[in-house]
Amino acid sequence: MSKILITGAAGFIGSQLAHRLYQKKNEVVLVDDFSYGSEDNLIFDDIDFRETIHREDIRNLQAMDALFREENFDIVYHIAGITPLPDCQTNPVDAVDVNVRGTVIMLDMVRKYGVKKMIFASTSAVYENNTDFPSTEDHVEKPSLVYPSTKYTAEQYCRAYWDAYGIPVVVLRFANVYGPHIDCLRTQPPVMGYIIREYLSGNKPVLHSTGEQERDFIFVEDLIELAILVSGSDKYDTVNVSTGTTVSINTIAKLIAKEMDCEDRGIDYADTSHYWYRYPALYEKPYPINGKLLENEVLKYTCLSNAHAREVYGWTPKTPLEEGIKKTVEFCVRELKKAGVGK
Ligand SMILES: NC(=O)c1ccc[n+]([C@@H]2O[C@H](COP(=O)([O-])OP(=O)(O)OC[C@H]3O[C@@H](n4cnc5c(N)ncnc54)[C@H](O)[C@@H]3O)[C@@H](O)[C@H]2O)c1
């Protein structure tokens, strides 16, 4: 049994990870400031984390110092972060403060209190400017957008703490993650949450460009299995968390429609320039971003090699896409109905 801190534990991935680590008989300590995430994510059949979670900002130095001093952690899973691309783009100071400074605060607590290792949630978005596929861990073309830039910078500090203090950190670069607890309620949810919400509302989802953009989607339970395996590492490592295969957004939409019994509803298509239409701040003042960057983001192809995860950690993703989508639809429909969608 280990004593494990999970930051961002009210979020999609952090809550599922906390539950799995708890099921594996670890002592888990959860932190989240609820800037995203939800109380509902903390309720499981066998445990309710709502009472015990520390409702704190990871940037609160005093609170973090007291927590680390009291708890004597063996491992830290640093999952907290500001993730939505438009939020990072239109509020870069906060994005850097949470994603970069917040990570350095965690690293420094790990150093100060002799925690054995840290696992850091990074992203495949760091490969946004790569042109060679599948992307491998050893080659990143420097990113342009704020979100991946913060994560890439935070990765550098993880490396710096390994070089200077020998603190083992495993950086996990997640592909597009899907599964139960995905956020389907926020303004611009991840694509699967969006498509499910539109079908449940009686609408057609609007896909941008042709919908033939292909991405690498990883099911959250497969990700968690690898996140636990890498905690055996005693050195610095960077690991892609991916299937190494791609699927088009059209295929995703059709599989969701099939699962929700609304295949005859169809799909609408729109120009890429309107992708973030709910975020006028991205197009107008104060952050009139270079339109080409947004277009690249909408059209981007992602495919990450998982050879390193297979060879070093003996991991393979196991969940077939159809099964993962079924579980995602079940979760989102339940949550959306609770929130009054589709009534
Ligand atoms: N979901 C994906 O597809 C994906 C892909 C690549 C990387 N990631 C990374 O994985 C991590 C988790 O992603 P997610 O999808 O679960 O996001 P999420 O938004 O559901 O969870 C992040 C959690 O961090 C918390 N948080 C944010 N700032 C905080 C602060 N200052 N102090 C304490 N808590 C704070 C939020 O309240 C939220 O609950 C993120 O770091 C993200 O960048 C996610």
The ligand as a Gaussian input file, in Angstrom:
#p B3LYP/6-31G(d) Opt

LIG

0 1
 N       -8.900000      14.864000     -21.318000
 C       -7.989000      14.784000     -22.252000
 O       -8.291000      14.388000     -23.401000
 C       -6.550000      15.146000     -21.952000
 C       -5.614000      14.977000     -22.984000
 C       -4.298000      15.313000     -22.731000
 C       -3.908000      15.757000     -21.490000
 N       -4.827000      15.932000     -20.505000
 C       -4.341000      16.437000     -19.205000
 O       -4.815000      15.587000     -18.168000
 C       -5.133000      16.352000     -17.021000
 C       -6.555000      16.059000     -16.597000
 O       -7.433000      16.367000     -17.674000
 P       -9.005000      16.229000     -17.520000
 O       -9.562000      15.970000     -18.862000
 O       -9.302000      15.309000     -16.396000
 O       -9.372000      17.737000     -17.137000
 P      -10.420000      18.265000     -16.059000
 O      -10.597000      19.709000     -16.330000
 O      -11.628000      17.394000     -16.018000
 O       -9.619000      18.067000     -14.689000
 C       -8.638000      18.958000     -14.247000
 C       -8.912000      19.230000     -12.792000
 O       -7.890000      20.105000     -12.278000
 C       -8.508000      20.993000     -11.383000
 N       -7.701000      22.203000     -11.234000
 C       -7.443000      23.148000     -12.178000
 N       -6.685000      24.119000     -11.647000
 C       -6.457000      23.792000     -10.351000
 C       -5.752000      24.410000      -9.286000
 N       -5.123000      25.584000      -9.460000
 N       -5.723000      23.779000      -8.091000
 C       -6.360000      22.616000      -7.897000
 N       -7.052000      21.983000      -8.869000
 C       -7.098000      22.569000     -10.081000
 C       -9.872000      21.305000     -11.999000
 O      -10.794000      21.820000     -11.075000
 C      -10.264000      19.944000     -12.575000
 O      -11.076000      19.216000     -11.675000
 C       -4.920000      17.818000     -17.365000
 O       -3.706000      18.249000     -16.813000
 C       -4.880000      17.824000     -18.871000
 O       -4.063000      18.838000     -19.366000
 C       -6.139000      15.638000     -20.706000

